Amino acid sequence: MITSATSRARLRSGLAWLIAILLLLTVMLYLTRVYPYQKIGPQQPIFFSHRVHAGDKEINCRFCHPFVERSANPGIPPLSKCLFCHRHVITGHPQIVKLTRHFDTATPVPWIRLMYMPDYSRFNHEAHLEQEIDCVTCHGEVSRMDRIYPIAFQMGFCVSCHHERKAQLDCWLSCHY
């Protein structure tokens, strides 16, 4: 009887260890293979939260991206635009200190590009804004994102949207000019 009770205790102990090891491996697999590929963008040199600015503070996209209505490139706002507020608001925050240092030394911030269009195509924000197509349609709910994830726009995405909206589908008039 003592041997069978001992062997059952060893079996339970071994099973507990096996479960613990499997759980640990599952967590490690998730953290190394799945979690990094969630829809979260790369870490930028200066942390910027669209959720805070466009979401919580309800700052209109066009305030920071002023060229959106007259250029294919809406532009990254100049640091002076950020300092319009941040010369007075949370000036001691480490990210604002870093931003101010870049501005004061006239050193460009090495931002990581997030939106890509193929070289053989052109995009006009103005035409889409005239049709009252919201930024969310292409860029997602940025007002809910702390870090924007990269988007490589592909032809299929644009063509299906043009089909849905019965918009221009002439390749050479629309996108490839």
N, C-alpha and C positions, 0 to 999 in steps of 0.2 A: 504494500500500500504506500509506503513512504516513497518508493521509486516512481510510482505513477503520479503521485501528488507533486513530486519534485519535477518530473518531466512536464506535467501540465503547467506548472509555474514558469518553467523555462520556455515553453511554447508560447505562453501569454506574453512573457517578457520579450521574446524574439519577435512576435507579431507586433507588439507595441513599437519596438525599434524599427521594424520594417515600415510601419505606417508613418512614423516620424521622419524616416529617411525619404519616403515617397512624397510626403508633404513638403519637406525641405526642397527636394528636387523640383517639384511643381512650382513652388514659389520662385526658385532661382530661374527656372525656364521662363516664367512669366516676366520677371524683372529684366532678363537679358534679351529675350526674343520678341515678346508681345508688347510690353509697355512702351519701349522706345518708339514703336511704330504707331502709337495712337495719334489721332489728329491733333498734334501739338507741334507748333513750328520750332525752328531752331532758336537757340538762345542768341539774342542779339547782343552787340557790344554794350549797349545801354538798354536796360529793361524798359519796355514801354507796353502798357496795357491798354489795348483798344477797349476792353470791357470797362475799365475805369473812365476813360475819356469819352468814348462814343456812347457807352452804355449808361453808367452811373451819372456822369456829368452831362450827358446828352449834347455833347459838342458835335455839330454837324460835320460830316466828312469833308465838305467843301471849305471849311475853315482851315484845315491843315493841308488839304490837297487842292489848292486853288486853281491849278491848271487843268483840272478834270473837264471843264466845260469848253476849253479851247485848245486842247492838245491831246495827242495819242497817249502821252505820258502824264498822269496826274501829278507826278513829282512827289518826292519825299520833302516834307516841310523843312525850311531852313531852321537852324538851331535858334535863330532870333525869334521865330514863331513860337517855339517851345518856351523860350525865356520871356515872352510877352506875359505869361502867367507866372512862370517859375522863378522869376527874379523876386517875386513876392510870396509865392506859395510853396510850402515845404522846402525852403532853400537849403536846409541842412541835410536832406535825404541823400544818401550816398550816390544814388543814380543821378540826382540833380547836380550834385557836386561834380560828378564825372562829365555830365553834359556841359556845365558851365566852364569846366577846364578846357574842353574841346573848343568851345566858342571863344574863350579868352585867348587861346593860343592859335586860333584859326586853323586847327587841325581837323580835317574831315573825319567824321565817324565812319568806320568801315562797316556799314550796314550790310546785312546778308540779304540778297535779293530773294523775293518770295513769289512774284508773279512773272510767268514766262509765256511769251507768245513765240511761235515759230518765226524764224527770220524771213520766211517767204510770205508772211501775211502782215497785214496792217490792221490796226484797230482804232476806231474813233469813238471815244467816250461821248463826245458831243451828240452824235446821232442817236445814241442810246438814251441819253438824258432827255433829248427832245421827245422821245417816245415814252417818257416817264417810266423807264425801266429802272427799278431800284438797284442800288449797288449790291444788295444782298443776293440778287439773282445770280451773279457771277462770283462774287467774293465770299459768299456765305455770311453767317450771322457774326460778323466781326465784333459787334457790340457786346457779344457774349464771350469773346476770346481774350485771354490774357496774352497768348502768343499766337500769332497768325501762322497757319500752316501753308507751305508752298503749294501753288497750283500751277501746273503746266497745262495751259489751255490747249485743247486739241480740236481739230476741225469738227469732229462728230458732235461735240458739246455745242458748238456754235450753230451747226446746221440743224440739229434737232430743235434748238430754241427758235431759229428762224422759221422752221416748219410750223411749230406750234403757234407762232405769232403772225404767220402768213407774211413774213418780211422778205426783203430782197434776197434772192438766192443766186443772182448773177455773180459768179466768182470774181470776175475782173472789175466789176463796178463796186462790189461790196468790200472785199477783203484783200484781194491780190491785185494791188495797183502800184 
